[in-house]
Amino acid sequence: MLEKQVYEKMKSLYWKVWSWTVRWKQTTTPRSNTNDMTRVNDSNLLKILNTGYVFVWLNLSNTHWNKWFNDSIDWSNFHSGYSLQNDYKLRYALKDTKFWGSYITDLIKKYPEVDSNKVSSYLKKNPNIVEENIEYFKQEISYLWSSLKLIALGSKTYKLLDKYLWESYKIFLIKHYSYRIWKENYKKEVLSILE
């Protein structure tokens, strides 16, 4: 269980970019309730959060950044209300597993771009940005359990984590939930890799 003072410290530092894989259940459609942020105020929240795993995406997406991201609400990242989002697949894959409630964040901060090839090109031209963000990421996850495992969402993320952090963490590679795959198949694939 995450201690309250650690949670509050992380919240004060990372509230615009952090999130946890805790979502309300689907109600009507598969995408329903993915952006319901009332869970943040759940009195049992700290008992739900899982500090053993970190799901890592490459960078912030700009697809719905301006329209849906509300930086006045904690946990907004990875909890999109965009009608075409695929966040629901991650909810479906992790619900009722030991990975539910895990920390989730972007490796590269402050570079919103949906095209990962453009992100890779940008990082190749600016290697100092990668190193700065790796250091920031290491600080960010230092508040969690020391033996945590990193789960890269996509090969580009995996390559960066493997290059810089392979000596310190066990790193897994899974498809990002935006990949075109049925949610049932996504869950099966994710769990077969992680378990």
Secondary structure, DSSP 8 states (H G I E B T S, - for coil): ---HHHHHHHHHHHTTT-EES------SSTTTTTT--GGGG-TTHHHH-EEEEEEEEEE---SSHHHH--TTSTT-TT----TT--HHHHHHHHTTSTTTTEEEEEEE-S---S-HHHHHHHHHH-HHHHHHHHHHHHHHHTTS-TT-EEEEESHHHHHHHHHHHTTTSEEEEE--TTSS--HHHHHHHHHHHH-
